[in-house]
Amino acid sequence: MRKIYLLLWLLCVLTPLHAQSFVRTDSGIKTSMQSLNLEIQFFTPQIVRVYRTPDNTNPVKESLSVTKKPESVNLNITQDVNVVVLASDKIKVCVHLITGKVSFFDSANTPLFTEKDFGAQFTPVYDVRKATFSVRQAYMLDKDEAIYGLGQHQDGKMNQRNQKIYLRQSNMNVCIPLIVSTKGYGVFWDNYSPTTYADNPQEMSFDSEIGDNSDYYFMYGGTMEGVVANMRDLSGDSPMLPLWAYGFFQSRERYKNQQEPVDVISKYRELGIPIDCVIQDWQYWGKDSCWNAMKFEPVNYPDPQRMVDEIHRMNAKLMIVAWPGFGPQTDQYAEFKSKNMLINFDTWPPNSGTKPYDPYNPEARSIYWKYLSKGVFSKGIDGWWLDSTEPDHINMKDQDFDQPTHLGSFRSVRNAFPLMTVGGVYANQRQTSADKRVCILTRSAFFGQQRYAANTWSGDVVSSWEAFKNQIPAGQNFSLCGIPYWNTDIGGFFAGRWNKGGGSKNPEFQELYVRWLQFGTFMPMMRSHGTDIPREIYQFGERGHWAFDVQEKFINLRYCLLPYIYSTAWNVTNSRGMFMKALAVDFTHDKAVYDIADEYMFGQAFLVAPVVEKSAKSRTVYLPKGTKWFDFWTNQTYEGGSQINRDTPIEIMPLYVKAGSIVPWGPQVKYATEKKWDFLEIRIYKGQNGSFTLYEDENDNYNYEKGNHSEITMNWNDAENSFSIESRKGAFKGMINKRKFKIVLIDADQVKERTVSYNGNKLNVKL
């Protein structure tokens, strides 16, 4: 394949055809060939937009996903016969003015990615009162590169090579036309209609049902995490969630009156099990004809303010569900209908007459928030469960996609539905209050949704070992689409198969649930939910029973890791980092990891290997080469590049820590903010140099955006056995000025400890 790229480069330089012209613009060039207009725009030195239209009648598209405007980039633009080369200090773009092919190289002329000759295709179609096109673009991939992304799918695949996937939003499948390569680049195909991704030995292509243009963004990050950083630069940064959002969530389909969620928190507090949030699911509004009325029906919820206040008095939070569809007896339905803001197809629940609103309309998004704010937010609700944001589409007919929306036919904007409806809630809450951070749980997503504080879950997956196993690559590919917050229903949603054996007392379900909860401990959101079987910890038995004790162990582990998790969240927000990382992200040099689907990195320190087989007494774990690894439970060390067989009794999920990691360890608490972090244990895993920044702020407001936060950077020098705590940067109200750190140096055959006092000034510690 490298030979092919070299031939392409020679073709760019040597093609002896009549010279074609181009026009230089502020950010690149414009030219025409094959009856197509082509524009190359540099947004940054490493982000390039390739934009084609079949004629001059269509206005330049305003992207729903991309928020960035082109920067001023220093470009060297040259032409040799029919080839134009645009070079920044990061990449070179080669445009062949006869074939239309666009190719990408790094600054050293190493080939990265290329279109095929004559690879753009526009086929005329008719889309509701408008003549337009179906649009296809074909590319060539290197046979040895691995490809990730495309959203979240339930096929168990990690590497997306040699796949054909129809990208149309649905429950359990999040569809994002974006790929990320182990060669350090990404491509976002900016089209919102149903799109087919296909990769075979001849080509890779995106083929969209509707489009006035062919529009994609090439992003070169050098590394895969660098590509993710480019995605955030292009489409918006991910804001901080409140500290409590990194704790434990308990839910059920569903709590049926206002006392039940109060009792759940009360029982957890009585047992001393940490919890931060309980979630109220559907039908708090009453009958289905009043679906999503966004107000409490008075029989089972006579005093909802009391419910909220009682939960808050126990230092917990309440999240509540809202949907994009409205029953015919709701005030919202009447207002939306009167303003022609309903999309006329059936959505959940069946046979109810419920219709979705038009979130593509900014006025409709404001109306949606008006009702949500008045009926629910005004009572002090802490977070939103925006369900069915793909949305559910019942009795689907092809003509449903011809329904008009504010931005065109539903078909033309289908996949952007979650982006618009989630974005409406985020934007309106931010305009309403800066004292409470937006926290959203949602079932679907599109490129750019990270900017809306949304945590996507994997949908109504079945409670089975196969479904459980499939969640791990699904989450990794989703995260590589630039959206860092993802989770699953712990135990799987549909669990009726286990009722015959006793439901939550069924040992087979208990094993599956416990293994899933272990996985959930190392997701950005740890949330228990499902139908058929209640999932509260006390449903499984009493303390002393293994199913109870292992859950308690891992929930407590989650809370001890909160300083690590919250600091990782700051890295996500401030440095465009990642929570869940495919092994190929950190270990691209090790091709053995390219198709490992059941392991991943959680932040910079932890390699997580969930147990995904029933009754497994052990499991094989591959430890990537290039570093030493510590077994988290025993501190035993292993050299990277090795495959080991780890015993897996029910209380153990294989968990490894990379040498050089610095892990802050918090106190045992019953909720996230119960205790200050004035005496943290700092665990150092010897074997390599390392660095970590401990982040703190006011926990649940937006003052951090004004600079009200602190960072304490810690460095480990392995050769000198020395540890430094740098001077604290920043300040905020309530900050700890004097504190202690218990420094714990972990080596293969020994553990050294030393406690030091820290007042914000630099401190050197010899170990």
Summary of the structure (lengths in Angstrom):
residues: 767
radius of gyration: 26.5
end to end distance: 50.8
largest distance: 82.6
contacts: 2734
relative contact order: 0.09
helix: 25%
strand: 32%
